[in-house]
Amino acid sequence: MIEYFDAPAGAGKTRALSRYADFLAKMGKKVLIVQPTKVLIDNTNDHEIKPLDPDYPVTRFHGDVSDRVIVEIMKHFGASKSGPEIMMITHGAFLRIPFFASRKNWVVIVDETLGVDCISEYNIPVSHRLITDRLAVRDTGPKYARLICTKDSKDWWKNIAQNGSQDDILRHFQELAGKLTDKNWDVFTSSTRFADIVANGGQGPITIHAVLKPSIFRGFKRVIVASACMEDTMLFKLWSAKGVKLKPASGSLRKNLRYTEHENGKHVAIHYFLECEWSKSIRDKCVALNGVTATVGTHIIAAVRNMFADQDFAWMANKDLPDSVFAGHSGAMRLPNTPHGLNTYQHIHNVVVMSALNPPPNHFSFLLDQGVEGEEVRRAVYHSAVYQAAMRISIRNPADTTPKSIVVMDQGTAEWLADLFPGAAVQQAPGFSGMIAKGKAGRPAKYASGKDRVKACREKSRAELIAQLEALNEDSFTQQDHRAMADQMLDLAGVDMGEMCNEITSYKDISLQKTRFGRGSAFASFYSTDPIYIEPSDEDEFIEFLKGWHQQRVPSKKEQFLIAPAYYEPDIEGVDTRRGRANIQYLNGIWLDNDGGDLTHEEFAHMFPFNRVVVWNTYSSTPKAPRWRVFMPTTHAMTVDVYEMVIRQIEATLKANGYVRKDAKSKSRMGQKHHGFDTGKFVATSVFYLPGQAADPAGSFFVDYAGEERGPLNVLTWLDDLIVRTEKIEKKAAKAGSRENAPVPPQTNVSPKLKLLRDGLKASRQNYSSARRVEEAIDQWRSAPKGHGHAEFFRLAARLKAAGMTVEEVEEHLHAECAFAKSPAKRRSEIKGICKTLRDR
């Protein structure tokens, strides 16, 4: 539980926190105060803590009082004895400390919220292997993959994070290295872009997104985070979207505030220049005003000079604008870019905020994927910074009745600011009306209205879908971090996570879950309602079956059998259909049908670089007009709603890559590409013809996009990363789909055609023999690269058991294979724990 203390800027929040920290210390508590800057720490110590005559130790750690800040902080925590004290450190130091000793004894008070998200770009088309060879991916959703450092590169990344040699080239990756080696950060990038740059280098930068996890506060006695406009901060929005509980701190903190809301709005005039939202690109755009052509920023600077020709004013702008912007105006004083808590500008009555602080558009998209809407991002990043800058001047003093001016760049910011100062006047600067066409920066306008409804709907849909998945798979996911599923599997296996976790690149090789769900239903014709059930099998077996069936030739398409990913129960009491939605017990795997468009199957597989994708020709496919079907195995069986949501996620990914469905609306757009998928097959009741040779033999193909980096589509991760706008999902009674509670109807009076299909299924499974799978498992183990023996030995055991061996047989094989290990003694010591896990599963 994280407590938050929301108070207006200038109300004396830091003073209230200091007094509360003093109260706690005098009650015998240890208090850690975390503040954004060393200047604020010094001010708090000198002007707030010392006047209280503390009879307990007060210690400050920052660059001006210590040459080895992090080391000294860790030593202090390690040597700290029982008894009260206050320690003060910066946000930056807090984020860099790898370990807090005895954290359970400390109350943490964070003055101003921590930065919980960041973005960086690396343009490395030639030198990318310097880092990509040392990175692996995990938890791939429809758009983003989480990056981790490979096991054998962890020390390399740690050295880069420290960069003791001060290498200029490695310094470029220092921040990334720090995030990768810190368990409190998750690092993400575009799945497709990462796969592309690894394979081809490619042009353009690779973008890295990082998110701070709430785990950074785990284990402390108590945590209080204080900020103005707290519920608008990125910390609040991002962590709330992830289900973190934040509650208001006790009311006793508020008794030392000067005020709880701004009461001097009637003395405030808020001026703005543009109707559109402010950005650097707008600032640097050339326009004509009063016969002069110059950048928008130049026109605004000239207007500010005229506005405050004989008055002092404070101003804040991006770092790329020099201090000389207002040269010649003796009353212009520049504010630091992080002005929180500064009180030295209260004699000034005017402030100009020119900063453009919008994240790049792709970070808007990433944060939306994390559950934070575009307008919420803008408010957290830009509006809050404007408010903090405005609160440095005499507005801080509620007794000061001098007229005050706040100059901002755009109308939206001015109106948001006016809500914080009831009674403030808002007006546009003369001559700027209509200079730039009004528009919205960041996310598309479709989310500009009703955002709360859309967000609530998305969260509700996610919860309902996961609940359905739980009921069907007879497991509990709701209380788990879905991104840590691989970690949890390994924990169950008794594997040392410190050594193992960074080796896993997919769930494919580590899941020991028994395959109890069939692969769907087969039908003799499109109109048939009597299914023959495709027995449970792992993905390799089923794909081998599809590949074997592809070798067959039929005289016409209608002579081919059909398959549905759905497991149908045709005879349900009270249901008047036999092959409708109400008859579906579950679905297993994703099926798609491409009737020909601008998208090739190579491009499609490239969009999902970490998912196994199997494609083959349709009956009517030709070399000049290829048509094809897709099968993508999934980690879990799915309900109807979950299946169709995954399909929508796939379509959203296609759209994000420039491919849309072919309809009258899209035809009118110049240069629009069509993906070619039959959208009528995007529903759970769809059936598909089994693979077979094309009528034109030259149009036949069967391609399995497999490999160690590819695995089944992780349904949990895709539900966790909803990238589509969701609608209300009707609650259905999701029936569990195990073989035990979804009985197979007796297959009586089976037609010769269906009998042929069933015999073909059995023959396919026999062809993909257990001996062949054992041989493949051993080959993969013996060819494991150096440093991966720990992980591959575990995978070998999982594969042997999946091939049909008993635990005793697996144990015997493991002992024999120790002879091929680079560390035979280590591998032998692991056998007992591995076999215990196999028995438990």
Secondary structure, 3 states (H helix, E strand, C coil): CEEEEECCCCCCHHHHHHHHHHHHHHCCCEEEEEECCHHHHHHHHHHHHHHHCCCCCEEEECCCCCCCHHHHHHHHHHHCCCCCEEEEEEHHHHHHCCCCCCHHHEEEEEECCCCCEEEEEECCCCCCHHHHCCEEEECCCCCEEEEEECHHHHHHHHHHHHCCCCCHHHHCCHHHHHHHCCCCEEEEEEHHHHHHHHHHCCCCCEEEEEEECHHHHCCCCEEEEEECCHHHCHHHHHHHHCCCCEEECCHHHHHHCCCCCCCCHHHEEEEECECCCCCHHHHCCEEEECCEEEEHHHHHHHHHHHHCCCCCEEEECCCCCCHHHHCCCCCEEECCCCCCCCCCCCCCCEEEECCCCCCCHHHHHHHHHCCCCHHHHHHHHHHHHHHHHHCCCHHHCCCCCCCEEEECCEHHHHHHHHHHCCCCEEEECCCCCCCCCCCCCCCCHHHCCCHHHHHHHHHHHHHHHHHHHHHHHCCCCCCCCHHHHHHHHHHHCCCCHHHHHHHCCCCCCCCCCCCCCCCEEEECCCCCCCCEEECCCCHHHHHHHHHHHHCCCCCCHHHCCEEECEEECCCCCCCCCCCCHHHEEEECCEEEEECCCCCCHHHHHHHCCCECEEEEECCCCCCCCCCEEEEECECCCECHHHHHHHHHHHHHHHHHCCEECCCHHHHCCCCCEECCECHHHCCCCCCEECCCCCCCHHHCCEEEECCCCCECECHHHHHHCCCCCCCCCCCCCCCCCCCCCCCCCCCCCCCHHHHHHHHHHHHHHHHCCHHHHHHHHHHHHHCCCCCCHHHHHHHHHHHHHHCCCCHHHHHHHHHHHHHHCCCHHHHHHHHHHHHHHHHHC
